[in-house]
Amino acid sequence: MRRKTLQKRVQLANDIMYYIYTHIDTNICIDELSSDLGVSKFHMHRIFKDVFGKNIYESIKSIRLQKASNLLLTNKYSTITEVANLCGYSSQTSFIRVFKNRFEMTPKEWRNGGYKSYSQQILEQSPKATRSRATFDHLEPSIVKMPVFHAYYIRHRGYNASIKQTWQKLKTWILGNELTHFKQIALFHDNPTITPLDECQYVACVVADENQKISSDRLPNFKISDGVYAKFDLQGEQGDKLKFIHWVYHEWLPRSEYETTTKPSYAIYKENNYLSQESRFDMSFYLSIKF
């Protein structure tokens, strides 16, 4: 397959995935999406499965449940019906059924503490997070209004050590385009403390300053949402990051009186542990919030 054709297929699959994540609170119509993208449904389904290894309907179902499981923890003032609606479910009955099938407990049981053992099992999938002795109660976020970022990116399936290879590819692209002023951003479509690590959608992004010219069309691009975010500044080693995300969602957010949204959280690196020789990070973590 020629590179140009492959790039178009990857771009199309990524456009579909981006659409799903940004419209997860709506009734996603595959016919409309097919029309908007100008390709047949058959072609759309085939390319998506080739790139991501699962079909579009499976992905929509999985993403809805991931978002819902997170909002049930963080949005304590929202009813189960409201959470279901935020994640695109029109029927509470169907939501409860598919939720129980996925997590082996009802949304109410999950919210009342059932998530803790589920989350702990996921943390234990990461030996580095298990060994981490980092604590975060001293952290106080600043509340900031963030702009839209236009990002070039590589999507990575799984929250694992092979993310380093994805960042190495991005670094090659940065050097090839001779970029001197840019941001490195990690976008977390899923909360990796309640989504099995091998299922997480991690996106490694580069945002070039406006005066930087991009000559290569090798990478797809999308927009990272603007909005109000809680910004946490922290440094550490790889295992500390997963432990921090666990703390921010399961401890800080529930007691903060803020709620989160369906927008993904992201980290802007000053030092990227996947690219630094010391394997340490220095980053600002942005969590979408409302009050």
Buried (B, 14 or more C-beta within 10 A) or exposed (E): EEEEEEBEBBBBBBBBBBBBBBBBBEEBEBEEBBEEBEBEEEEBBBBBBEBBEBEBEEBBBBBBBBBBBBBBBBBEEBEBEEBBBBBBBEEBEEBBEBBBEBBEBBBEBBBEEBBEEBBEEBBEBBEBBEEBEBEBEEBEBEEEEBEEBEBBBBBBBBBBEEBBEBBEBBBEBBEEBEBEEBBBBBBBBBBBBBBBBEBBBBBBBBBBEEEBEBEEEBBBBBEBBEBBBBBBBBEBBBBBBBBBBBBBBBEBBBEBEBBBBBBBBBBBBEEBBBBEEEEBBBBBBBBBBEE
